[in-house]
Amino acid sequence: MVVEDSAVVRSLLSHIIASDPRLEVVSTVPSAEEAIAAIPRVKPDVISMDIRLPGMDGLEATRHIMSHHPTPIVVIADAVGDRSLAISMNALRAGALSVVEKPAGFAHQNHAAIAETIRTQLYIMSQVPVIRRRTIGVRLHPADVAGIDRLPGRPQMAAIVASTGGPPALARLLGALPADVPVPILIVQHMGAPFMHGFATWLNGIVPQTVSLAVAGEVPLPGHVYVAPGDQHLTVAADGTLHLGHGKPVAGQRPSGSVLFQSLATVLGARAIGVLLTGMGDDGAQGLLAMRRAGAITITEDESSAVVYGMPASAVKIGASGASLPLDRIGHSVLRAITAGAPS
């Protein structure tokens, strides 16, 4: 289902979607109200949702749909409008799975790339079950749990990696930590490059810590959160400063969570914490394994709370996870690890 008030953009989206044999447009509507009325009859596998709509906007529509007819939603947003970006980020927090750039006209130089992103995201998100299971508990992977309790020193830095479902998960995790958390926190969130500044600004407005995009050569400070910019790998250099690079994508991602985790394993060894949250694919797993082998604390989000249990499952499968915890337990565990040396 395409929800878009502009007839021109509706037509463009329909053309883009119809060009993919995996996808079929079952309905196009110009308003949220019409979408909500049609969903019980049409039963779409995925919804392309405009944010700025007449009457009910895309955020309120997302909240209503996720409450009454849970359906995967991909937000189609203008990447340059601050208000549009804020609404888009809040739509992700309300249950939308992904945000992609509004399509450009056929003559635009980025049309093909944007169109391919839209098709790919709609197909991938159509496969995501959006009815979450209840949080049922905690699983500690026991091979070295006792060793986690015997850290050689207090962690000096934390890194968090997320993909699909990541923005609201990050907001909840960081919201559980104090403003003066005594380590810097580095973040890789898989999201289109045009949205990263808006994402960091949005996150800065809702969590206690100071959040900004990472800057090359910057010295990371306690109580600050540094987000990898779009299309650049974020790493920690040997002198402790932040480094940005345009190396090849890893596991199909740039920035890559594994690249970030690997740098912490190399530079800080056991004096670091790695957290891998919800997301598709397997980015982060190999890097988290390097951290665990270096003696660091490694935590994955448990299947009971993850929107998509792809990346955490990959880490668990290869033995990279020292503890598998529901999202609401991770913030407490990270703080406990920083202050007392062990997740709980």
C-alpha positions as CSV (number, residue, x, y, z in Angstrom):
1,M,0.0,0.0,0.0
2,V,1.3,3.5,-1.0
3,V,0.1,6.3,1.3
4,E,1.1,9.6,-0.3
5,D,-0.9,12.9,-0.8
6,S,1.0,14.0,-3.9
7,A,-0.4,12.5,-7.1
8,V,2.9,12.9,-8.8
9,V,4.9,11.1,-6.1
10,R,2.2,8.4,-5.8
11,S,2.6,7.7,-9.5
12,L,6.4,7.7,-9.2
13,L,6.3,5.3,-6.3
14,S,3.9,3.0,-8.1
15,H,6.1,2.9,-11.1
16,I,9.2,2.2,-8.9
17,I,7.4,-0.6,-7.0
18,A,5.9,-2.2,-10.1
19,S,9.3,-2.5,-11.7
20,D,10.3,-5.1,-9.1
21,P,8.8,-8.5,-9.7
22,R,8.8,-9.3,-6.0
23,L,6.4,-6.4,-5.3
24,E,2.9,-5.5,-6.2
25,V,1.0,-2.3,-5.5
26,V,-2.4,-3.3,-4.0
27,S,-3.6,0.1,-3.1
28,T,-2.7,3.8,-3.4
29,V,-4.3,6.4,-1.2
30,P,-3.8,10.1,-0.6
31,S,-4.5,10.3,3.1
32,A,-3.9,8.4,6.4
33,E,-7.6,8.2,7.0
34,E,-8.2,6.4,3.7
35,A,-5.3,4.1,4.4
36,I,-6.7,3.1,7.8
37,A,-10.1,2.5,6.4
38,A,-8.7,0.3,3.6
39,I,-6.2,-1.8,5.5
40,P,-8.7,-4.4,6.9
41,R,-9.9,-5.0,3.3
42,V,-6.6,-4.8,1.4
43,K,-4.4,-6.5,4.1
44,P,-1.1,-5.1,2.7
45,D,2.2,-6.9,3.5
46,V,4.0,-3.5,3.8
47,I,3.0,0.1,3.7
48,S,4.9,3.0,2.1
49,M,4.0,5.9,4.4
50,D,4.4,9.6,3.6
51,I,5.0,11.8,6.7
52,R,3.4,15.1,5.7
53,L,-0.2,14.3,5.0
54,P,-3.4,16.3,5.0
55,G,-5.4,15.7,8.2
56,M,-3.7,12.9,10.2
57,D,0.0,12.9,9.6
58,G,2.2,9.9,9.0
59,L,3.3,9.7,12.7
60,E,-0.3,9.5,14.0
61,A,-1.1,7.1,11.2
62,T,1.8,4.9,12.2
63,R,0.6,4.9,15.8
64,H,-2.9,4.0,14.8
65,I,-1.9,1.2,12.4
66,M,0.6,-0.3,14.9
67,S,-2.1,-0.3,17.6
68,H,-5.0,-1.7,15.5
69,H,-3.6,-3.4,12.4
70,P,0.1,-4.1,13.0
71,T,1.8,-3.9,9.5
72,P,5.4,-3.3,8.5
73,I,5.7,0.4,7.6
74,V,8.5,2.1,5.6
75,V,8.5,5.9,6.0
76,I,9.2,7.8,2.8
77,A,10.6,11.2,4.0
78,D,12.1,14.4,2.7
79,A,15.7,14.2,4.1
80,V,16.3,17.9,4.3
81,G,13.3,19.2,6.2
82,D,14.0,19.3,10.0
83,R,10.4,19.0,11.0
84,S,9.8,16.2,8.5
85,L,12.9,14.4,9.9
86,A,11.7,14.7,13.5
87,I,8.3,13.3,12.6
88,S,10.0,10.5,10.7
89,M,12.2,9.6,13.7
90,N,9.2,9.6,16.0
91,A,7.4,7.4,13.5
92,L,10.2,4.9,13.9
93,R,9.8,5.1,17.6
94,A,6.1,4.5,17.1
95,G,6.8,1.3,15.3
96,A,7.7,2.0,11.7
97,L,10.7,-0.1,10.6
98,S,12.7,2.0,8.2
99,V,12.9,5.5,6.7
100,V,14.0,6.1,3.2
101,E,14.4,9.2,1.0
102,K,11.5,10.4,-1.1
103,P,12.0,9.4,-4.7
104,A,13.5,11.9,-7.2
105,G,12.2,12.3,-10.7
106,F,13.5,10.2,-13.6
107,A,15.9,12.9,-14.8
108,H,17.5,13.2,-11.3
109,Q,21.0,11.8,-11.1
110,N,20.2,9.9,-7.9
111,H,16.9,8.5,-9.2
112,A,18.1,4.9,-9.8
113,A,19.9,4.6,-6.4
114,I,17.0,6.0,-4.5
115,A,14.5,3.8,-6.4
116,E,16.6,0.7,-5.7
117,T,16.7,1.6,-2.0
118,I,12.9,2.0,-1.8
119,R,12.3,-1.3,-3.6
120,T,14.8,-3.2,-1.4
121,Q,13.5,-1.7,1.9
122,L,9.9,-2.4,1.0
123,Y,10.7,-6.0,0.1
124,I,12.8,-6.7,3.2
125,M,10.4,-5.0,5.6
126,S,7.5,-6.9,4.1
127,Q,9.1,-10.0,5.6
128,V,9.3,-8.7,9.2
129,P,6.8,-9.9,11.7
130,V,5.7,-6.8,13.6
131,I,3.8,-8.4,16.5
132,R,6.4,-8.6,19.2
133,R,6.6,-11.4,21.7
134,R,6.5,-10.6,25.3
135,T,9.8,-10.2,27.1
136,I,10.2,-13.6,28.8
137,G,13.5,-13.4,30.5
138,V,17.3,-13.4,30.2
139,R,19.7,-15.9,28.7
140,L,23.3,-15.8,29.7
141,H,25.6,-17.7,27.3
142,P,27.5,-19.6,29.9
143,A,30.9,-20.4,28.3
144,D,32.7,-17.5,29.9
145,V,30.1,-15.8,32.1
146,A,32.3,-16.2,35.2
147,G,35.2,-14.6,33.2
148,I,33.1,-11.5,32.6
149,D,33.0,-10.9,36.3
150,R,36.8,-10.8,36.5
151,L,37.6,-7.8,34.3
152,P,41.2,-6.5,34.5
153,G,39.9,-2.9,34.6
154,R,36.9,-0.7,34.4
155,P,35.5,-0.3,30.8
156,Q,36.6,3.0,29.2
157,M,34.3,3.0,26.2
158,A,31.1,1.5,25.0
159,A,30.0,0.8,21.4
160,I,26.4,0.0,20.3
161,V,25.4,-1.2,16.9
162,A,21.8,-1.4,15.5
163,S,19.9,-1.7,12.3
164,T,16.2,-2.3,11.7
165,G,14.3,-1.2,14.8
166,G,17.4,0.5,16.1
167,P,16.3,4.1,16.6
168,P,13.7,3.4,19.3
169,A,15.9,0.7,20.8
170,L,18.8,3.1,21.1
171,A,16.5,5.8,22.6
172,R,15.3,3.4,25.3
173,L,18.8,2.0,26.1
174,L,20.4,5.5,26.3
175,G,17.5,6.8,28.2
176,A,18.2,4.2,30.9
177,L,21.7,5.6,31.4
178,P,22.5,8.8,33.3
179,A,23.6,12.1,31.6
180,D,27.0,11.7,33.2
181,V,27.6,8.1,32.2
182,P,31.3,7.8,32.9
183,V,32.4,6.6,29.4
184,P,32.0,7.8,25.8
185,I,29.5,5.8,23.8
186,L,29.9,5.2,20.0
187,I,27.0,4.2,17.8
188,V,26.6,2.7,14.4
189,Q,23.0,2.8,13.2
190,H,22.3,1.5,9.7
191,M,20.3,4.3,8.0
192,G,20.5,6.3,4.8
193,A,23.3,8.9,4.8
194,P,20.9,11.9,4.3
195,F,19.1,11.1,7.5
196,M,22.1,10.7,9.9
197,H,22.4,14.3,11.0
198,G,18.6,14.4,11.7
199,F,18.8,11.1,13.5
200,A,21.6,12.4,15.8
201,T,19.7,15.7,16.4
202,W,16.5,13.7,17.2
203,L,18.4,11.4,19.6
204,N,20.1,14.4,21.3
205,G,16.7,15.8,22.1
206,I,15.3,12.7,23.8
207,V,18.1,11.1,25.8
208,P,20.1,12.5,28.8
209,Q,23.5,12.4,27.1
210,T,24.9,14.8,24.6
211,V,24.6,13.2,21.1
212,S,26.4,14.4,17.9
213,L,27.8,13.0,14.7
214,A,31.3,11.8,15.1
215,V,34.1,14.1,13.8
216,A,37.4,12.7,12.7
217,G,40.2,13.4,15.2
218,E,37.8,14.2,18.0
219,V,38.6,13.0,21.5
220,P,35.5,11.1,22.8
221,L,34.4,12.4,26.2
222,P,32.4,10.7,29.0
223,G,28.7,11.5,28.9
224,H,28.8,12.0,25.2
225,V,27.4,9.8,22.4
226,Y,29.0,9.8,19.0
227,V,27.0,8.6,16.0
228,A,28.8,7.3,12.9
229,P,28.0,9.7,9.9
230,G,26.4,8.2,6.9
231,D,28.5,6.1,4.5
232,Q,31.7,6.3,6.7
233,H,33.2,3.7,9.0
234,L,33.7,4.9,12.5
235,T,36.7,3.5,14.5
236,V,38.9,4.3,17.5
237,A,42.5,5.1,16.6
238,A,45.5,4.0,18.7
239,D,45.7,7.4,20.3
240,G,42.1,7.2,21.5
241,T,40.7,9.7,18.9
242,L,37.9,9.0,16.5
243,H,38.6,8.1,12.9
244,L,36.3,8.1,9.9
245,G,37.0,6.3,6.7
246,H,35.6,5.3,3.4
247,G,36.9,1.8,3.2
248,K,34.9,-1.0,1.5
249,P,31.5,-1.9,3.0
250,V,31.7,-4.8,5.4
251,A,28.8,-7.3,5.5
252,G,27.2,-4.9,3.0
253,Q,27.4,-1.9,5.4
254,R,29.2,1.3,5.7
255,P,29.4,2.3,8.5
256,S,29.9,-1.2,9.8
257,G,29.4,-2.4,13.3
258,S,32.0,-5.0,12.9
259,V,34.6,-2.4,11.9
260,L,33.8,-0.3,15.0
261,F,33.8,-3.3,17.3
262,Q,37.1,-4.6,15.9
263,S,38.8,-1.3,16.5
264,L,37.7,-1.4,20.2
265,A,39.0,-4.9,20.5
266,T,42.4,-3.8,19.1
267,V,42.8,-0.5,20.9
268,L,41.1,-1.2,24.3
269,G,41.0,-5.0,24.6
270,A,39.1,-5.9,27.7
271,R,38.5,-2.3,28.7
272,A,35.4,-1.9,26.5
273,I,31.7,-2.9,26.1
274,G,30.1,-4.0,22.9
275,V,26.3,-4.1,22.5
276,L,24.6,-5.5,19.4
277,L,20.9,-4.7,19.0
278,T,18.1,-5.5,16.6
279,G,18.8,-5.7,12.9
280,M,18.8,-7.7,9.7
281,G,21.8,-9.5,8.4
282,D,25.0,-10.3,10.3
283,D,26.9,-7.0,10.6
284,G,28.5,-6.7,14.0
285,A,28.9,-10.4,14.8
286,Q,32.5,-10.8,13.8
287,G,33.6,-7.6,15.4
288,L,31.8,-8.5,18.6
289,L,33.5,-11.9,18.6
290,A,36.9,-10.1,18.3
291,M,35.9,-8.0,21.4
292,R,34.9,-11.1,23.4
293,R,38.1,-12.8,22.5
294,A,40.0,-9.7,23.7
295,G,38.2,-10.0,27.1
296,A,35.6,-7.3,26.6
297,I,32.0,-7.4,27.8
298,T,29.7,-8.3,24.9
299,I,25.9,-8.1,25.1
300,T,23.3,-9.0,22.4
301,E,19.6,-8.1,22.5
302,D,17.5,-11.1,23.3
303,E,15.1,-12.5,20.7
304,S,12.2,-11.7,23.0
305,S,12.5,-8.0,22.5
306,A,14.4,-7.6,19.2
307,V,12.3,-6.2,16.3
308,V,14.5,-8.3,14.0
309,Y,16.6,-11.0,15.6
310,G,19.1,-11.2,12.7
311,M,22.3,-9.5,13.8
312,P,22.1,-10.6,17.5
313,A,21.4,-14.2,16.4
314,S,24.4,-14.2,14.1
315,A,26.6,-13.1,17.1
316,V,25.1,-15.7,19.4
317,K,25.6,-18.4,16.8
318,I,29.4,-17.8,16.6
319,G,29.9,-17.4,20.3
320,A,30.4,-13.6,20.3
321,S,27.7,-12.9,22.9
322,G,28.6,-13.0,26.6
323,A,25.1,-12.1,27.6
324,S,21.7,-12.1,25.8
325,L,19.4,-9.6,27.4
326,P,16.0,-8.1,26.7
327,L,16.3,-4.5,25.7
328,D,15.0,-3.1,29.0
329,R,17.8,-4.9,30.9
330,I,20.7,-3.8,28.7
331,G,21.0,-0.2,29.9
332,H,21.1,-1.4,33.6
333,S,23.7,-4.0,32.6
334,V,25.9,-1.6,30.8
335,L,25.9,0.8,33.7
336,R,26.6,-2.0,36.1
337,A,29.5,-3.1,34.0
338,I,30.9,0.4,33.9
339,T,30.6,1.0,37.6
340,A,31.0,-2.5,39.0
341,G,32.6,-4.6,36.3
342,A,29.9,-7.1,35.4
343,P,26.5,-7.2,33.6
344,S,23.6,-8.5,35.6
